Every structure is written in C-alpha cells, then in structure tokens.
Amino acid sequence: MAQLRSVEGQVELKCHADNFFDVWAGKAHLISKISPNKIAKVELVEGEWNKVGAVISWTYLIVTTSPSSPRWKSFHGEGCIMKWSIEYEKMNEDAAEPKMHVALSLELAKEIDAHGCSA
C-alpha cells in the first residue's frame, strides 16, 4: 500500500502576511500576470473566487531534464507565508519527490512579494 509523503520548503518574504495571502488565495487569477514565465493561467472551474469549495485550475510551467510523464498518484499542497508543504503519494517507488513543485511555489512567493503584494 502506498504511503502519504511530504516535501517542504520555506522562504522569507518582505510583504505583510495578510497582503501575501490576499493575493495567493483571493486574487489567484492575477498570479499569471505577476509571474507569466511560471504560471500560464489560473482559471475558476467551479464555484466562486474567494469562496470555500471553489475549484481552481492552475496551468504552471516547470522546466526539468527528466521525463514529464505523471509520477505521482495524487498530491495537494497547503501553503503559508513562510512555509510550503506538499503531501503526495508515489505511483511507484522509482518516482522522484516533487521538489520542483515546492521550488516553483517558493519562486512564485518571491515574485508576488517583489510585486509588492499589490495586485
């Protein structure tokens, strides 16, 4: 039986936590404008922006030299201002950890921070 695993990272931000969270959670549709080289688009699939239960689709870009076929059965992330963690389940033992997803999240946090959290 597959085990749930976790990978984490953290970054120091200059903007206030409330401002960062407002952009990340409340204005996610603007993140592709802040960081177009990492996020191609963010779309509301179901529900309403800023409402619990909304389904949001993120199209993101990760540059890697390894094959790009799916390697994880499932994963979900839970972020905060300084720390990002992703829980995932490997499809097989040879699959690498999704460290690139954490790195992407931390880079996005820096870009939102550099944008001044003023989106």
Backbone as CSV, one residue per row, in Angstrom:
resi,resn,N_x,N_y,N_z,CA_x,CA_y,CA_z,C_x,C_y,C_z
1,MET,0.838,-1.183,0.000,0.000,0.000,0.000,0.880,1.242,0.000
2,ALA,0.520,2.226,-0.816,1.305,3.456,-0.927,1.173,4.290,0.339
3,GLN,2.248,5.002,0.648,2.260,5.854,1.829,2.180,7.318,1.419
4,LEU,1.505,8.110,2.215,1.455,9.539,2.005,2.779,10.120,2.469
5,ARG,3.414,10.918,1.632,4.707,11.516,1.944,4.590,13.027,1.878
6,SER,5.648,13.699,2.304,5.621,15.149,2.332,6.973,15.715,1.935
7,VAL,6.962,16.856,1.275,8.178,17.594,0.954,7.875,19.063,1.262
8,GLU,8.865,19.789,1.809,8.627,21.146,2.278,9.737,22.096,1.870
9,GLY,9.436,23.367,1.929,10.414,24.424,1.710,9.898,25.689,2.345
10,GLN,10.780,26.666,2.503,10.339,27.937,3.071,11.143,29.084,2.488
11,VAL,10.572,30.272,2.578,11.192,31.473,2.047,10.776,32.655,2.915
12,GLU,11.657,33.616,3.045,11.344,34.817,3.810,10.786,35.869,2.863
13,LEU,9.651,36.433,3.220,9.002,37.454,2.407,9.062,38.797,3.101
14,LYS,9.038,39.857,2.326,9.072,41.203,2.892,7.678,41.773,3.117
15,CYS,6.717,41.373,2.298,5.386,41.954,2.442,4.651,41.317,3.629
16,HIS,3.656,42.010,4.098,2.879,41.557,5.246,2.128,40.276,4.886
17,ALA,2.005,39.382,5.832,1.355,38.087,5.620,-0.060,38.232,5.075
18,ASP,-0.830,39.176,5.592,-2.199,39.370,5.119,-2.232,39.764,3.645
19,ASN,-1.297,40.624,3.230,-1.252,41.054,1.835,-0.888,39.890,0.916
20,PHE,0.100,39.094,1.335,0.506,37.954,0.520,-0.643,36.959,0.397
21,PHE,-1.272,36.645,1.508,-2.372,35.683,1.486,-3.524,36.193,0.631
22,ASP,-3.791,37.494,0.669,-4.854,38.073,-0.144,-4.598,37.815,-1.627
23,VAL,-3.351,37.977,-2.078,-3.027,37.718,-3.484,-3.091,36.223,-3.768
24,TRP,-2.433,35.420,-2.936,-2.349,33.969,-3.184,-3.724,33.314,-3.175
25,ALA,-4.539,33.628,-2.196,-5.825,32.949,-2.036,-6.988,33.722,-2.649
26,GLY,-6.916,35.037,-2.626,-8.056,35.829,-3.065,-7.952,36.420,-4.450
27,LYS,-6.729,36.526,-4.960,-6.543,37.117,-6.286,-5.651,36.219,-7.137
28,ALA,-5.857,34.914,-6.998,-5.026,33.936,-7.711,-5.052,34.162,-9.217
29,HIS,-6.172,34.665,-9.737,-6.285,34.906,-11.176,-5.273,35.944,-11.673
30,LEU,-4.688,36.733,-10.774,-3.697,37.742,-11.167,-2.265,37.200,-11.153
31,ILE,-2.058,36.022,-10.576,-0.698,35.496,-10.435,-0.051,35.234,-11.792
32,SER,-0.832,34.852,-12.797,-0.247,34.638,-14.123,0.251,35.950,-14.729
33,LYS,-0.268,37.077,-14.288,0.229,38.387,-14.741,1.500,38.769,-13.975
34,ILE,1.561,38.377,-12.709,2.733,38.665,-11.883,3.912,37.789,-12.307
35,SER,3.632,36.541,-12.641,4.681,35.568,-12.957,4.327,34.737,-14.195
36,PRO,4.258,35.372,-15.369,3.833,34.645,-16.569,4.807,33.568,-17.035
37,ASN,6.059,33.664,-16.614,7.035,32.637,-17.005,6.887,31.355,-16.186
38,LYS,6.088,31.379,-15.135,5.873,30.191,-14.307,4.421,29.720,-14.326
39,ILE,3.494,30.668,-14.392,2.069,30.339,-14.375,1.442,30.836,-15.685
40,ALA,1.008,29.892,-16.517,0.404,30.258,-17.798,-0.999,30.822,-17.598
41,LYS,-1.782,30.168,-16.711,-3.120,30.682,-16.430,-3.672,30.056,-15.158
42,VAL,-4.596,30.784,-14.565,-5.330,30.329,-13.387,-6.805,30.557,-13.710
43,GLU,-7.576,29.474,-13.702,-8.979,29.568,-14.095,-9.902,29.026,-13.009
44,LEU,-11.013,29.686,-12.825,-12.060,29.210,-11.933,-12.858,28.162,-12.683
45,VAL,-12.866,26.936,-12.181,-13.568,25.831,-12.827,-14.991,25.704,-12.284
46,GLU,-15.112,25.898,-10.975,-16.409,25.698,-10.330,-16.478,26.572,-9.085
47,GLY,-17.643,27.099,-8.791,-17.832,27.900,-7.592,-17.540,29.374,-7.843
48,GLU,-17.137,30.059,-6.783,-16.861,31.491,-6.854,-15.476,31.776,-6.297
49,TRP,-14.784,32.770,-6.912,-13.494,33.194,-6.376,-13.694,33.589,-4.909
50,ASN,-12.721,33.302,-4.103,-12.735,33.690,-2.683,-13.763,32.952,-1.846
51,LYS,-14.305,31.859,-2.339,-15.296,31.105,-1.582,-14.777,29.698,-1.319
52,VAL,-15.038,29.193,-0.130,-14.666,27.828,0.211,-15.353,26.879,-0.753
53,GLY,-14.626,25.890,-1.233,-15.172,24.903,-2.145,-14.953,25.224,-3.613
54,ALA,-14.404,26.405,-3.908,-14.130,26.755,-5.305,-13.086,25.791,-5.862
55,VAL,-13.240,25.432,-7.138,-12.279,24.575,-7.817,-11.520,25.462,-8.799
56,ILE,-10.201,25.545,-8.614,-9.357,26.420,-9.417,-8.322,25.573,-10.136
57,SER,-8.177,25.800,-11.428,-7.208,25.077,-12.246,-5.995,25.975,-12.492
58,TRP,-4.804,25.465,-12.154,-3.551,26.187,-12.365,-2.788,25.501,-13.491
59,THR,-2.400,26.252,-14.515,-1.534,25.738,-15.566,-0.162,26.355,-15.321
60,TYR,0.771,25.522,-14.845,2.080,26.034,-14.476,3.168,25.381,-15.306
61,LEU,4.322,26.016,-15.330,5.448,25.569,-16.136,6.600,25.191,-15.221
62,ILE,7.090,23.966,-15.368,8.257,23.515,-14.623,9.258,23.005,-15.641
63,VAL,10.447,23.583,-15.628,11.494,23.142,-16.540,12.318,22.085,-15.827
64,THR,12.419,20.925,-16.454,13.159,19.819,-15.870,13.799,19.014,-16.983
65,THR,14.853,18.311,-16.662,15.512,17.471,-17.662,15.009,16.039,-17.609
66,SER,14.186,15.732,-16.632,13.653,14.373,-16.515,12.368,14.247,-17.324
67,PRO,11.944,13.024,-17.624,10.692,12.843,-18.375,9.524,13.522,-17.670
68,SER,8.591,14.020,-18.448,7.497,14.792,-17.859,6.223,13.998,-17.640
69,SER,6.270,12.702,-17.745,5.064,11.914,-17.510,4.698,11.939,-16.031
70,PRO,3.416,11.811,-15.710,3.000,11.842,-14.299,3.708,10.765,-13.474
71,ARG,4.145,11.159,-12.291,4.854,10.235,-11.423,4.213,10.104,-10.055
72,TRP,3.160,10.848,-9.831,2.512,10.821,-8.528,1.059,10.461,-8.709
73,LYS,0.586,9.646,-7.832,-0.814,9.237,-7.878,-1.708,10.414,-7.502
74,SER,-1.315,11.136,-6.479,-2.055,12.318,-6.067,-1.158,13.157,-5.172
75,PHE,-1.414,14.458,-5.150,-0.762,15.317,-4.175,-1.577,16.592,-4.019
76,HIS,-1.435,17.215,-2.873,-2.066,18.506,-2.645,-1.158,19.314,-1.746
77,GLY,-1.187,20.601,-1.922,-0.311,21.463,-1.151,-1.083,22.312,-0.173
78,GLU,-0.406,22.676,0.854,-1.003,23.567,1.828,0.056,24.596,2.149
79,GLY,-0.191,25.820,1.838,0.845,26.822,1.963,0.561,27.849,3.027
80,CYS,1.624,28.486,3.440,1.541,29.638,4.318,2.585,30.620,3.836
81,ILE,2.739,31.692,4.494,3.622,32.740,4.012,5.079,32.288,3.957
82,MET,5.566,31.644,4.980,6.962,31.258,5.039,7.230,29.810,4.630
83,LYS,6.226,28.964,4.747,6.462,27.539,4.546,5.450,26.955,3.574
84,TRP,5.924,26.085,2.685,5.062,25.405,1.726,5.303,23.922,1.872
85,SER,4.254,23.153,1.963,4.418,21.703,2.032,3.453,21.045,1.065
86,ILE,3.913,19.963,0.468,3.091,19.192,-0.454,3.055,17.764,0.054
87,GLU,1.856,17.248,0.191,1.680,15.831,0.523,1.370,15.112,-0.775
88,TYR,1.996,13.957,-0.969,1.809,13.234,-2.221,1.919,11.736,-1.987
89,GLU,1.454,11.007,-2.962,1.522,9.555,-2.938,2.186,9.121,-4.239
90,LYS,3.297,8.381,-4.155,4.015,7.940,-5.342,3.235,6.846,-6.062
91,MET,3.301,6.883,-7.392,2.678,5.811,-8.178,3.547,4.562,-8.110
92,ASN,4.874,4.769,-7.959,5.802,3.652,-7.775,7.024,4.168,-7.019
93,GLU,7.817,3.276,-6.481,8.950,3.653,-5.636,10.049,4.394,-6.383
94,ASP,10.111,4.249,-7.715,11.142,4.920,-8.504,10.835,6.387,-8.770
95,ALA,9.632,6.818,-8.502,9.237,8.203,-8.754,9.993,9.141,-7.819
96,ALA,10.442,10.240,-8.380,11.165,11.242,-7.588,10.181,12.044,-6.735
97,GLU,10.714,12.678,-5.689,9.889,13.569,-4.881,9.548,14.805,-5.706
98,PRO,8.388,15.409,-5.495,8.006,16.593,-6.275,8.655,17.883,-5.755
99,LYS,9.966,17.840,-5.552,10.682,19.010,-5.039,10.555,20.210,-5.976
100,MET,10.442,19.942,-7.293,10.328,21.036,-8.251,9.037,21.818,-8.037
101,HIS,7.994,21.174,-7.529,6.739,21.874,-7.262,6.890,22.810,-6.060
102,VAL,7.628,22.379,-5.069,7.892,23.245,-3.918,8.748,24.427,-4.367
103,ALA,9.781,24.146,-5.167,10.650,25.220,-5.668,9.829,26.236,-6.464
104,LEU,8.914,25.756,-7.296,8.060,26.652,-8.072,7.217,27.521,-7.141
105,SER,6.641,26.921,-6.125,5.808,27.666,-5.176,6.617,28.735,-4.452
106,LEU,7.838,28.405,-4.064,8.688,29.367,-3.362,9.110,30.502,-4.296
107,GLU,9.408,30.181,-5.548,9.754,31.217,-6.524,8.564,32.137,-6.780
108,LEU,7.373,31.553,-6.877,6.163,32.367,-7.044,5.966,33.297,-5.852
109,ALA,6.185,32.774,-4.660,6.043,33.598,-3.451,6.985,34.790,-3.515
110,LYS,8.220,34.566,-3.960,9.192,35.662,-4.077,8.732,36.694,-5.100
111,GLU,8.172,36.229,-6.221,7.725,37.149,-7.248,6.506,37.943,-6.806
112,ILE,5.594,37.289,-6.097,4.444,38.021,-5.553,4.936,39.046,-4.539
113,ASP,5.899,38.646,-3.718,6.492,39.541,-2.735,7.155,40.727,-3.430
114,ALA,7.925,40.458,-4.480,8.605,41.536,-5.219,7.599,42.463,-5.898
115,HIS,6.467,41.919,-6.258,5.405,42.712,-6.887,4.770,43.636,-5.855
116,GLY,5.118,43.420,-4.606,4.616,44.267,-3.530,3.277,43.841,-2.989
117,CYS,2.859,42.641,-3.377,1.562,42.133,-2.922,0.478,43.160,-3.169
118,SER,0.641,43.924,-4.255,-0.324,44.986,-4.532,-1.244,44.666,-5.689
119,ALA,-1.307,43.382,-6.064,-2.144,43.004,-7.208,-3.602,43.300,-6.941
